[in-house]
Structure formats: structure tokens, C-alpha cells
Amino acid sequence: MSDFPNYNDKIKQDLEKIRQQEQQKETKRQQEMERDRRLVQQEEDYKLLQKKQRELEREKAKLRAEIRRRQELQAERKRLQQQEIKREERRKQQIQFDREQVKQQELQKKYPSPNYSPSTVEEQLKELDKLIGLNHLKDEVRQYINFLKIQKLREKQGLQPVPITLHSVFCGSPGTGKTTVARLMGQIYQQLGILKKGHLIETDRSGMVAGYVGQTAQRVDELVDSALDGVLFIDEAYTLKPIDPGNDFGQEAIDMLLKRMEDYRDRLVVIVAGYGDEMTRFINSNPGLKSRFSRYFYFEDYTPQELLAIFDLFCHQHRYTVTQAAKEVLLTRFKELYDHRDKSFGNGRLVRNMFEKTIEKQANRLVTIPDVNGYTMQQILPEDVDQLIINN
């Protein structure tokens, strides 16, 4: 055996080691390449996802825009429908108003405004005194009329009369006789020589305010023309100036009324009426109104006893008789309604409503009785007035 080492084996070992190292490097290089490839793929996938996300957002934006467009179209169609409905309502109201105007003109031609037959102012004041209740108002009206009398006497004596404001504010709840008193005052003005006719033209917001621009002024103009030399009575006048007017034509009516009051200050008396607080707000809302309406008359609610007296008056006018027992039931009912009254308390209108319900209930009672005679048909019994359902 040779003593020299075997170099071939050594070389083989070294070569094998080198080969393994190269193989490891190649494996590592491939792993790095695979990792880089995955990273690139992930980046491309992320970019693709972002692109799809942007496309999705664009689609959502388009969808939202389409929804808004459809909503706007629907709102526009609804608005146009509402406008068409309002135009149709205004057209119908105008047609009705025109018909009423034609009818009123025909009536005025057939029955012209009367010149009242001669009567003294005292006779008119006696008619005022016949009204139930309103004692404080009656005193105010009499004092006012006495003042007017003296001013007319001063004028006849060549003395300078005190400037008079005839336009008045009637404050009070419905059914307290405001229209009746206004009519009497118109007749008194005629008797004093302040007005030539003294007739009363009654209206409210619906008779003054139209639905189209310019027509409100025309309505007010026509009302004033019909009321010249008399009294124009405007009930619930505060509705011409709502708290939140918006696009309301009430201001147009007020402006036209003030102009015509100035044009015919010697031929027209205007009386505005309504609830006290609302009328104060209404007058204070316009300097022109405040300067022309400085005289206030207050109409108090009727007491239970006065309401009973009004009911008894209705019965007397229609030939009915209320028994004492029925009066006691009525008085209890009127006290209850009076104690719980609010702004809608109807006063005389409430009594008329109750009277009509009473005679209906009496009629239902009488149809069950054989041999009904004139006496029984006139009697109002407690069961006729008990538990009446009244629209106050």
C-alpha cells in the first residue's frame, strides 16, 4: 500500500461540497425570485382592487345622482300638480265671486240701498237699549253719540268742531251683537247728517282677498263703492294681517282700504271687528291703521242670565214658551258653558244653536204623543233642553 494520500477522493469531496453550495445558492435565488413574483402579483392585485373600488364609487355616485334627479323630477311634478290644483281652486273661487258680484249687482238694481225713513237719534238709541246685556257698551255708545251731537251743533253755530274719527274698532267674541250695533250706528250717523245713507255693507277676509295679483284691490274697490255714504263693516279683520303672512294678499287689501278711506274720508265709515287681542295686534301692525282707528268699543261676553234671556227672546219670537223647570236646566247649562268658555265661545250664536237643537228635540218628543194640540206644541219642557249636544 502506498504511503501517499488519495488526492482524487479529496478533490471529489471538494467538488461535491462546491456543487451543494451552488445548489443551495440556486435554491435561495429561486425562493427570492418567487417571493419577488408574489410581491409583484400582490401589488398588481391591490392596484386592480383599487381600480374596481374607484369604479364602484363612480357607479354609486351615478346611482345617487340618478336617485336625486328622479326625486327632483317627482318633487317638480308634485309642485306642478299642487300649483294646478291651487289655480283650479282660485279659478273656481273667482267664478263664484264673479257670480256673487253679478247677483249682488242685480239685487242692488232691484232693491237699491234705502234712504232710511226719518227717525230721531233717540229712537235709534232706544233700539240699542233693547239689546240684551252690553250695558257698558251702551253707555260708551251714548256718550260717543252725545259728543257727535255737540260737534254738529257747534258746526251749525259757526264754531270750529273738534276733528272726529268715525272709524272704529269693535273688540269682542263672536255673537256679541257687533254687526247689530254697527248697523244702528250707521243709521245714527245718517240721522246726524254725517252720512247720507247710513247703510251697512258687511264683509270679511274672504270678501276682500282674492287669489290673483291685482284682484284683491279690485274687490276692495268694489266693496268701498257699495259702502259709500254708509258703513263698511269688516268682521275678523285681523285675518287680513296673519302673524306669518308669507305670500299673503291681505296686505294688498289693507293698503287699498287705507287709500280709499283717505279718498272718501267724508263719505265712508269703516268698522273693523274681532277678538280684542288680535285686533290690537292688527291695528298696531300698520301705522296707517293705527292713525285712522283710534276709537275702540268693547263687547263683553253675555252672562248666563243674559244668555237665558236671549233664549227666551228666541222662543217669544217663534211663539214658544219655556217652562220654569226648563229655564232652570238651561241656566245650569249656560253657567257650565260660560265658566268653561274660551275664545270660541259663541254667545248669541251659541244660544241660537241651542234654540234650534231644542225645537228639534221637542219635535221628536211630540211625534210620540197622540192628539198634539197648539198648547203642547208651544211648551219647552226640561227634557227638551237636557243634555243637548251644542257646537259652541
C-alpha positions as CSV (number, residue, x, y, z in Angstrom):
1,M,0.0,0.0,0.0
2,S,1.3,3.4,-0.9
3,D,2.0,5.9,1.8
4,F,0.8,8.9,-0.4
5,P,-2.7,10.4,0.3
6,N,-5.5,9.8,-2.1
7,Y,-6.0,13.2,-3.8
8,N,-8.7,12.1,-6.1
9,D,-11.1,11.5,-3.1
10,K,-10.2,14.8,-1.7
11,I,-11.0,16.5,-5.0
12,K,-14.2,14.7,-5.3
13,Q,-15.2,15.8,-1.8
14,D,-14.4,19.4,-2.5
15,L,-16.3,19.3,-5.8
16,E,-19.3,17.8,-4.1
17,K,-19.2,20.5,-1.5
18,I,-19.0,23.2,-4.1
19,R,-21.9,21.6,-6.0
20,Q,-24.1,21.5,-2.9
21,Q,-23.2,25.2,-2.2
22,E,-24.1,26.1,-5.7
23,Q,-27.3,24.2,-5.4
24,Q,-28.2,26.0,-2.2
25,K,-27.5,29.3,-3.8
26,E,-29.7,28.4,-6.7
27,T,-32.5,27.3,-4.4
28,K,-32.2,30.5,-2.4
29,R,-32.2,32.6,-5.6
30,Q,-35.3,30.8,-6.8
31,Q,-37.0,31.4,-3.5
32,E,-36.1,35.1,-3.7
33,M,-37.4,35.2,-7.2
34,E,-40.7,33.5,-6.2
35,R,-41.0,35.9,-3.3
36,D,-40.5,38.9,-5.6
37,R,-43.0,37.5,-8.1
38,R,-45.6,37.1,-5.3
39,L,-45.0,40.7,-4.1
40,V,-45.4,42.0,-7.7
41,Q,-48.6,39.9,-8.0
42,Q,-49.9,41.2,-4.8
43,E,-49.2,44.8,-5.8
44,E,-50.9,44.2,-9.1
45,D,-53.9,42.7,-7.3
46,Y,-54.0,45.6,-4.9
47,K,-54.0,48.1,-7.8
48,L,-56.7,46.1,-9.6
49,L,-58.8,46.2,-6.4
50,Q,-58.3,49.9,-6.1
51,K,-59.4,50.3,-9.7
52,K,-62.5,48.2,-9.1
53,Q,-63.2,50.2,-5.9
54,R,-62.9,53.5,-7.8
55,E,-65.3,52.1,-10.5
56,L,-67.7,51.0,-7.8
57,E,-67.6,54.5,-6.2
58,R,-68.3,56.1,-9.6
59,E,-71.2,53.7,-10.1
60,K,-72.5,54.6,-6.7
61,A,-72.2,58.4,-7.4
62,K,-74.0,57.9,-10.7
63,L,-76.7,56.0,-8.9
64,R,-77.1,58.7,-6.2
65,A,-77.2,61.3,-8.9
66,E,-79.9,59.4,-10.7
67,I,-81.9,59.0,-7.5
68,R,-81.6,62.7,-6.8
69,R,-82.7,63.5,-10.3
70,R,-85.7,61.3,-10.0
71,Q,-86.6,62.8,-6.6
72,E,-86.3,66.3,-8.1
73,L,-88.5,65.3,-11.0
74,Q,-91.0,63.8,-8.7
75,A,-91.0,66.9,-6.4
76,E,-91.3,69.1,-9.5
77,R,-94.3,67.1,-10.8
78,K,-95.9,67.3,-7.3
79,R,-95.3,71.0,-7.2
80,L,-96.8,71.5,-10.6
81,Q,-99.8,69.4,-9.6
82,Q,-100.2,71.5,-6.4
83,Q,-100.0,74.6,-8.5
84,E,-102.6,73.3,-10.9
85,I,-104.9,72.4,-8.0
86,K,-104.4,75.8,-6.5
87,R,-105.0,77.5,-9.8
88,E,-108.2,75.5,-10.3
89,E,-109.3,76.4,-6.7
90,R,-108.6,80.1,-7.4
91,R,-110.4,79.8,-10.7
92,K,-113.5,78.3,-9.0
93,Q,-113.3,80.9,-6.2
94,Q,-113.1,83.7,-8.8
95,I,-116.0,82.2,-10.8
96,Q,-118.0,82.0,-7.5
97,F,-117.0,85.6,-6.6
98,D,-118.0,86.8,-10.1
99,R,-121.4,85.1,-9.8
100,E,-121.9,86.6,-6.3
101,Q,-120.9,90.0,-7.7
102,V,-123.4,89.7,-10.6
103,K,-126.1,88.6,-8.2
104,Q,-125.3,91.4,-5.8
105,Q,-125.5,93.9,-8.6
106,E,-128.8,92.6,-9.7
107,L,-130.1,92.8,-6.2
108,Q,-128.9,96.4,-5.9
109,K,-130.6,97.3,-9.1
110,K,-133.8,95.6,-7.9
111,Y,-133.5,96.8,-4.3
112,P,-131.4,99.9,-4.2
113,S,-129.8,100.9,-0.9
114,P,-132.6,102.5,1.1
115,N,-132.7,106.0,2.5
116,Y,-133.9,105.4,6.0
117,S,-137.2,106.9,6.9
118,P,-136.9,109.9,9.2
119,S,-136.5,109.0,12.9
120,T,-134.7,110.6,15.7
121,V,-131.4,109.6,17.1
122,E,-133.1,108.8,20.4
123,E,-135.3,106.2,18.7
124,Q,-132.1,104.5,17.4
125,L,-130.6,104.6,20.9
126,K,-133.8,103.1,22.3
127,E,-133.3,100.3,19.8
128,L,-129.8,99.9,21.2
129,D,-131.1,99.8,24.7
130,K,-133.5,97.0,23.8
131,L,-130.5,94.7,23.2
132,I,-129.9,92.3,26.0
133,G,-126.8,93.0,28.1
134,L,-123.9,95.1,26.8
135,N,-124.6,97.7,29.5
136,H,-121.1,99.2,29.5
137,L,-121.0,99.3,25.7
138,K,-124.4,101.1,25.6
139,D,-123.0,103.8,27.9
140,E,-120.0,104.2,25.7
141,V,-122.0,104.5,22.5
142,R,-124.4,107.0,24.1
143,Q,-121.5,109.2,25.3
144,Y,-120.0,109.0,21.9
145,I,-123.2,109.9,20.2
146,N,-123.7,112.9,22.6
147,F,-120.2,114.1,21.6
148,L,-121.1,113.9,17.9
149,K,-124.4,115.8,18.6
150,I,-122.5,118.7,20.2
151,Q,-120.0,118.8,17.4
152,K,-122.8,119.1,14.8
153,L,-124.4,121.9,17.0
154,R,-121.0,123.7,17.1
155,E,-120.8,123.5,13.4
156,K,-124.3,125.0,13.0
157,Q,-123.3,127.8,15.3
158,G,-120.3,128.6,13.2
159,L,-117.9,127.2,15.8
160,Q,-114.9,125.1,14.9
161,P,-115.8,121.5,15.6
162,V,-113.3,119.1,17.1
163,P,-111.8,116.7,14.5
164,I,-113.7,113.4,14.6
165,T,-112.5,109.9,13.9
166,L,-115.6,107.9,13.0
167,H,-113.7,104.7,12.0
168,S,-114.0,102.3,14.9
169,V,-112.7,99.0,16.3
170,F,-115.2,96.6,17.8
171,C,-113.5,94.1,20.1
172,G,-115.3,91.1,21.3
173,S,-116.1,87.4,20.9
174,P,-118.5,86.1,18.1
175,G,-122.2,86.5,18.7
176,T,-122.0,89.6,20.9
177,G,-124.0,91.9,18.6
178,K,-121.2,93.7,16.9
179,T,-122.9,93.7,13.5
180,T,-126.3,94.8,15.0
181,V,-124.6,97.7,16.8
182,A,-122.7,98.7,13.7
183,R,-126.0,98.8,11.7
184,L,-127.6,101.0,14.4
185,M,-124.6,103.4,14.4
186,G,-124.8,103.7,10.7
187,Q,-128.4,104.8,11.0
188,I,-127.5,107.2,13.8
189,Y,-124.7,108.7,11.5
190,Q,-127.4,109.2,8.9
191,Q,-129.8,110.9,11.3
192,L,-127.0,113.2,12.5
193,G,-126.2,114.2,8.9
194,I,-122.8,112.6,8.9
195,L,-123.6,110.1,6.3
196,K,-126.2,110.4,3.5
197,K,-127.5,106.8,3.6
198,G,-126.1,105.1,6.7
199,H,-126.5,101.7,5.3
200,L,-124.2,98.8,6.3
201,I,-122.1,96.6,4.0
202,E,-120.7,93.6,5.8
203,T,-117.7,91.6,4.7
204,D,-114.7,89.7,5.9
205,R,-111.4,88.4,4.5
206,S,-113.0,86.1,2.0
207,G,-114.9,89.0,0.5
208,M,-111.8,91.2,0.2
209,V,-108.8,88.9,-0.6
210,A,-108.6,87.2,-4.0
211,G,-106.2,84.6,-5.2
212,Y,-104.6,86.6,-8.0
213,V,-102.4,89.7,-8.0
214,G,-104.4,92.8,-8.6
215,Q,-107.8,91.2,-8.0
216,T,-107.7,91.9,-4.2
217,A,-107.5,95.7,-4.9
218,Q,-110.4,95.4,-7.3
219,R,-112.5,93.6,-4.7
220,V,-111.8,96.2,-2.0
221,D,-112.6,98.9,-4.5
222,E,-116.0,97.4,-5.3
223,L,-116.8,96.9,-1.6
224,V,-115.9,100.5,-0.8
225,D,-118.0,101.8,-3.8
226,S,-121.0,99.8,-2.4
227,A,-120.5,101.2,1.1
228,L,-120.1,104.9,0.1
229,D,-122.2,107.2,2.3
230,G,-122.6,104.3,4.7
231,V,-120.6,101.9,6.9
232,L,-118.2,99.2,5.8
233,F,-118.1,96.5,8.5
234,I,-115.2,94.1,8.3
235,D,-115.6,91.1,10.6
236,E,-112.5,89.3,11.8
237,A,-110.4,92.0,10.2
238,Y,-107.2,90.7,11.9
239,T,-107.1,87.8,9.4
240,L,-106.0,90.4,6.8
241,K,-102.7,90.5,8.6
242,P,-101.7,87.0,9.7
243,I,-98.8,86.6,12.2
244,D,-96.8,84.8,9.5
245,P,-98.1,86.4,6.3
246,G,-95.8,84.8,3.7
247,N,-97.1,85.5,0.2
248,D,-100.4,86.7,1.5
249,F,-102.6,89.2,-0.4
250,G,-104.1,90.6,2.9
251,Q,-101.6,93.5,2.9
252,E,-102.8,94.5,-0.5
253,A,-106.3,94.6,0.8
254,I,-105.2,96.8,3.8
255,D,-103.2,99.2,1.5
256,M,-106.1,99.6,-0.9
257,L,-108.6,100.1,2.0
258,L,-106.4,102.8,3.6
259,K,-106.2,104.6,0.2
260,R,-109.9,104.5,-0.3
261,M,-110.6,105.7,3.3
262,E,-108.4,108.7,2.5
263,D,-110.1,109.3,-0.8
264,Y,-113.6,109.2,0.7
265,R,-112.9,110.3,4.3
266,D,-116.2,112.3,4.3
267,R,-118.3,109.6,2.7
268,L,-117.2,106.4,4.3
269,V,-117.1,104.9,7.9
270,V,-115.1,101.7,8.4
271,I,-115.7,99.5,11.4
272,V,-113.3,96.6,11.9
273,A,-114.2,93.8,14.3
274,G,-112.7,90.8,16.0
275,Y,-111.2,89.4,19.2
276,G,-109.6,92.0,21.4
277,D,-106.0,90.8,21.4
278,E,-106.0,90.0,17.7
279,M,-107.5,93.4,16.9
280,T,-104.9,95.2,19.0
281,R,-102.1,93.3,17.2
282,F,-103.8,94.1,13.8
283,I,-104.1,97.8,14.4
284,N,-100.6,98.2,15.8
285,S,-99.1,96.3,12.8
286,N,-99.6,99.2,10.5
287,P,-99.0,102.9,11.2
288,G,-101.8,103.8,8.7
289,L,-104.3,101.6,10.6
290,K,-103.2,103.0,14.0
291,S,-103.7,106.6,12.9
292,R,-107.2,106.0,11.5
293,F,-108.6,103.7,14.1
294,S,-108.3,105.3,17.5
295,R,-111.8,104.6,18.9
296,Y,-112.4,101.2,20.5
297,F,-115.7,99.7,21.6
298,Y,-115.6,96.5,23.7
299,F,-118.3,93.9,23.6
300,E,-118.3,91.7,26.7
301,D,-119.4,88.0,26.7
302,Y,-123.0,87.5,27.8
303,T,-123.6,86.3,31.3
304,P,-125.6,83.0,31.9
305,Q,-128.6,85.1,32.9
306,E,-128.3,87.2,29.7
307,L,-127.9,84.0,27.6
308,L,-131.1,82.7,29.2
309,A,-132.9,86.0,28.3
310,I,-131.7,85.7,24.7
311,F,-133.0,82.1,24.6
312,D,-136.3,83.3,26.0
313,L,-136.4,86.1,23.3
314,F,-135.9,83.5,20.5
315,C,-138.8,81.5,22.0
316,H,-141.0,84.5,22.2
317,Q,-140.3,85.5,18.5
318,H,-141.2,82.0,17.4
319,R,-144.2,81.6,19.8
320,Y,-142.7,79.1,22.2
321,T,-142.9,79.1,26.0
322,V,-140.2,77.9,28.3
323,T,-141.4,76.3,31.5
324,Q,-139.7,77.4,34.7
325,A,-138.2,73.9,35.2
326,A,-136.7,74.1,31.7
327,K,-135.3,77.5,32.4
328,E,-133.5,76.1,35.5
329,V,-132.0,73.4,33.3
330,L,-131.0,76.0,30.7
331,L,-129.4,78.3,33.3
332,T,-127.3,75.5,34.7
333,R,-126.2,74.6,31.2
334,F,-125.3,78.2,30.4
335,K,-123.4,78.6,33.6
336,E,-121.3,75.5,32.7
337,L,-120.6,76.8,29.2
338,Y,-119.8,80.3,30.5
339,D,-117.4,79.0,33.2
340,H,-115.5,76.9,30.6
341,R,-115.6,79.4,27.8
342,D,-112.7,80.1,25.6
343,K,-112.1,82.4,22.6
344,S,-114.5,80.3,20.5
345,F,-117.4,81.0,22.9
346,G,-120.4,81.7,20.6
347,N,-122.6,84.0,22.9
348,G,-125.7,84.8,20.9
349,R,-124.8,82.3,18.2
350,L,-124.5,79.6,20.8
351,V,-128.0,80.4,22.1
352,R,-129.4,80.3,18.6
353,N,-127.7,76.9,18.1
354,M,-129.2,75.7,21.3
355,F,-132.7,77.0,20.5
356,E,-132.6,75.2,17.1
357,K,-131.5,71.9,18.8
358,T,-134.2,72.4,21.4
359,I,-137.1,72.7,19.0
360,E,-135.7,69.7,17.1
361,K,-135.6,67.7,20.3
362,Q,-139.1,68.9,21.2
363,A,-140.4,67.8,17.8
364,N,-139.0,64.3,18.3
365,R,-140.8,64.2,21.6
366,L,-144.1,65.5,20.2
367,V,-144.3,62.9,17.4
368,T,-144.7,60.2,20.0
369,I,-147.7,61.9,21.6
370,P,-151.2,61.4,20.3
371,D,-153.6,64.3,19.9
372,V,-150.9,67.0,19.9
373,N,-152.5,70.5,20.3
374,G,-151.3,74.1,20.0
375,Y,-150.5,74.4,23.7
376,T,-148.3,71.3,23.8
377,M,-146.5,72.4,20.7
378,Q,-145.6,75.7,22.3
379,Q,-144.3,74.3,25.5
380,I,-140.5,73.8,26.0
381,L,-140.0,71.2,28.8
382,P,-136.9,70.2,30.7
383,E,-136.4,67.1,28.6
384,D,-136.3,69.3,25.5
385,V,-133.2,71.2,26.8
386,D,-131.5,68.5,28.8
387,Q,-128.2,67.0,27.5
388,L,-128.1,69.0,24.3
389,I,-125.0,68.5,22.2
390,I,-124.1,72.0,21.2
391,N,-121.5,73.2,18.7
392,N,-120.1,76.2,20.6
